[in-house]
Amino acid sequence: MAASRKETTTRTRYSDRTPLLSEQRGGYSMNNADDEIRHDSFSGSQEQPHGFLHSRRRRRRFSSSSSSDSPDAHDLREVGHFLSSKYESLDYEECENTLFLEEEKQKGYKFVVWKRASRWLVMLLIGILTAFVAFFIDISISTFAGFKYKQIKYYMDKCIVEKCLLYPYLLWVAFNVVPVAIASCMVAFGAPVAAGSGIPQIKCYLNGVKVPHVVRFKTLVVKALGVICSVGGGLTVGKEGPMIHSGAIIAAGISQGRSTTFKRDFKLFSYFRTDHEKRDFVSAGAAAGVSAAFGAPVGGVLFSLEEGASFWNQSLVWNIFFCSMISSFTLNVVLSLTTSAGQAGELSYPGLLNFGKFASVVYQVWEMPIFLMMGALGGLTGAVFNYTNRKLTVFRMRKIHRKWLQVLEAMLVSAMTCTVGFFMIYLLNDCHSLAANPIDYPLQFFCADGDYSAIATMVFQTPEASVKSLFHDPYGSFSPLSLSVFCFLYFWLACWTYGLQVPSGLFIPMLLIGAAWGRLCGMLMYYLWPELGIDPGKYALVGAAAQLGGCVRMTISLTVILIEACGNVTFGLPLMLVLMMAKWVGDFFNEGIYDMHIVLQRVPFLEWEAPPLSHNIFAKEVMSHPVVTLREIEKVSNIVDILRHETHNGFPVVDEYDPDHTDGVQFGRFRGLILRSQLTVLLQNKMFSPSGKLSEARHRVCLQDFRDAYPRFNPINQINVSVNEQEYWMDLRPFMNIAPHGMSQEASLPRIFQLFRAIGLRHVVILNGRNQVIGIVTRKDLARYRVWHHGGLMGMEELHISER
């Protein structure tokens, strides 16, 4: 039978795949001759009955050379009208093949109990290790910052008298630039994925996108050491955001029971070596990071739900909550025992960020409209921040792409940050009595004896301490001028800083900026109605929530995080309303900062729901066509050739198909689906024979062989298949997924989208009425239909796929 089979197969590159139906509708049009792309005029009102733009473009792939030759295509890439083909999808679906069914028959309920117990053990370890990493980061930053500020304060006080202020300024620049240069070098030359907070990358991973190196051990090392250097170096960043990424990396490593970096396999938790299981643990690690950062275990669970996980069930919620609680408790114990103020048994440090107690703070009904206006202001300032940072990020992608330039920019921003701080202290005369408000590092500067410079307290302490000061210092601790100048300058410094090649968080800068202008609002209220006894710290908290919500556009999880951080449940209603208002106002102009960076990185990210009013888009328009298929018993040379020349990772297995006599529309009757990773393991283990019978193969494989190869499967060019072996045949039936998901060509886009999003699929095979393969839908095919929002209008656009 094998000898009679044809030795050729249809091979079509992804770059040649186009939708089967290529009709064009309104919105965008393309001239195929010169790749000229133009916008048709559109509006969501009168010309279209539903008020929603169906701007449709034919799918087209651009290589790096062709896209650079077209200025219009280059402009589109700038504004995020491209998806990158370099991102692969994770496969959250269990492959139910013959090996899987045979293994499950051998398992008993003892295995089920053992696996559940192992899952709880892994969750415990994730929480403990995440807390210890947070402890290491916090102690290191506090130690370095304390030493740095003491040295600068000493020379500042000395040089006031001796008139040598240039020396402490240069010392300050050195204390900032050197650690920032170290952090930037580690990121730029060691682990570029460790830049920023890591939240967009973790969101993409939990969404089902395989971001290269995002959960590697080297990334964790660079993240932890880099955030110590960047925060200690005085940049306008925080350490809380990177904790989420760090927790996710810890979870991904512990759950696999081995280290691919050090090539050590501890033979533990091998049944968790699948994308499905790893995703659940990464969700728990992200929640543990939030819990350690803010002391908010419930907020951590909701963060994973709102911002990350695409799949959720009751047992997973309980697992993640346990992990978050262990993380917060462990960090609480360790910090309470090791800090100078802590005492054995006194748990007073639930997280890295402590807002202090707001138990006595109350609000009146008449203040609610004021809070809502502050929320609107936070949405406006957040939209300005996101817009400016987006333009700056595009500029960096175009002009500052060399590694040494990225390091140089980080050093420049660091030097500029301390220069701004120095001149604020020098020029702003904001003196207050030290007896009324003792601080850690008081700077007298040009103030009288017994007084200190209030603006120096904002600069000469960690950002977390500055936020706490704005929340709890009494009225009169800061002048309106100093707060206004600080808020304005810090806003633009934070905008410039976010996106540098250093590990950096955005939560603390946004909280500090919002607390500054929120306290200004409170001071204004106190000035207008002194008889009411208004607490400016209450308005600082509302402003902090509004600014952070206007930037990141989180609602549920951020509300709970702030409630847990401030310890006042009664303040939950105004915080929730403020965050909702900030999100609504910000969304009127642009999207959240994390979503914006995901778009700029051209990641095929799937939203929670399909684009509205898209039921008239069908599978036959969405699918890629033609399809590379394999027969149930396929020749080894064909398999090797396909793996070498094709980029896709899933191949439908068919019968009744002759590649030499095909109509180009259907490609055989659908029998199953097999992945690239499975084929490489089969080739590596020589699972073929001259006749294609498994009994004649040299080795036997089981599921453990696939788990041992996960997640770094050998590429085809590292697998040795001799010329004689390429004449053999391989039986794919025992290894293919015998019940993969397939859909009719008449299925609508929302139906396919719901299947992908809910189950976490990687491929859906499109079939005709006779169960014949006519196309395939992947994540990129769905992600290219994206909804845009701007100025109260919305529409749908179809993106291009770029080879870069």
JOURSUL-V960644 format. One record per run of one state. SS is the DSSP state (@ for helix, = for strand, . for the rest). FROM is the first residue (numbers start at 1). TO is the last residue. If there is no record, write none. Layout:
BEGIN
((SS | FROM | TO) (SS | FROM | TO))
END
This chain:
BEGIN
((. | 1 | 13) (@ | 14 | 16) (. | 17 | 17) (= | 18 | 18) (. | 19 | 27) (= | 28 | 31) (. | 32 | 35) (= | 36 | 39) (. | 40 | 52) (= | 53 | 54) (. | 55 | 60) (= | 61 | 62) (. | 63 | 63) (@ | 64 | 69) (. | 70 | 70) (@ | 71 | 78) (. | 79 | 81) (= | 82 | 84) (. | 85 | 87) (= | 88 | 89) (. | 90 | 97) (@ | 98 | 106) (. | 107 | 108) (@ | 109 | 162) (. | 163 | 164) (@ | 165 | 189) (. | 190 | 191) (@ | 192 | 194) (. | 195 | 195) (= | 196 | 196) (. | 197 | 198) (@ | 199 | 207) (. | 208 | 208) (= | 209 | 210) (. | 211 | 216) (@ | 217 | 232) (. | 233 | 237) (= | 238 | 238) (. | 239 | 239) (@ | 240 | 254) (. | 255 | 257) (= | 258 | 259) (. | 260 | 263) (= | 264 | 265) (. | 266 | 269) (@ | 270 | 272) (. | 273 | 274) (@ | 275 | 294) (. | 295 | 296) (@ | 297 | 308) (. | 309 | 313) (@ | 314 | 338) (. | 339 | 364) (@ | 365 | 399) (. | 400 | 402) (@ | 403 | 427) (. | 428 | 430) (= | 431 | 433) (. | 434 | 450) (= | 451 | 453) (@ | 454 | 459) (. | 460 | 462) (@ | 463 | 472) (. | 473 | 479) (@ | 480 | 497) (. | 498 | 502) (= | 503 | 503) (. | 504 | 504) (= | 505 | 505) (. | 506 | 506) (@ | 507 | 528) (. | 529 | 529) (@ | 530 | 532) (. | 533 | 535) (@ | 536 | 552) (. | 553 | 555) (@ | 556 | 566) (. | 567 | 568) (@ | 569 | 589) (. | 590 | 592) (@ | 593 | 600) (. | 601 | 617) (= | 618 | 618) (@ | 619 | 622) (. | 623 | 623) (= | 624 | 625) (. | 626 | 629) (= | 630 | 631) (. | 632 | 632) (= | 633 | 635) (@ | 636 | 645) (. | 646 | 649) (= | 650 | 655) (. | 656 | 668) (= | 669 | 675) (@ | 676 | 684) (. | 685 | 688) (= | 689 | 689) (. | 690 | 693) (@ | 694 | 696) (. | 697 | 702) (@ | 703 | 709) (. | 710 | 715) (@ | 716 | 718) (. | 719 | 724) (@ | 725 | 727) (. | 728 | 728) (= | 729 | 731) (. | 732 | 736) (= | 737 | 737) (. | 738 | 741) (= | 742 | 744) (. | 745 | 747) (= | 748 | 748) (@ | 749 | 759) (. | 760 | 762) (= | 763 | 767) (. | 768 | 771) (= | 772 | 778) (@ | 779 | 783) (. | 784 | 784) (= | 785 | 790) (. | 791 | 792) (= | 793 | 798) (. | 799 | 799) (= | 800 | 802) (. | 803 | 804))
END
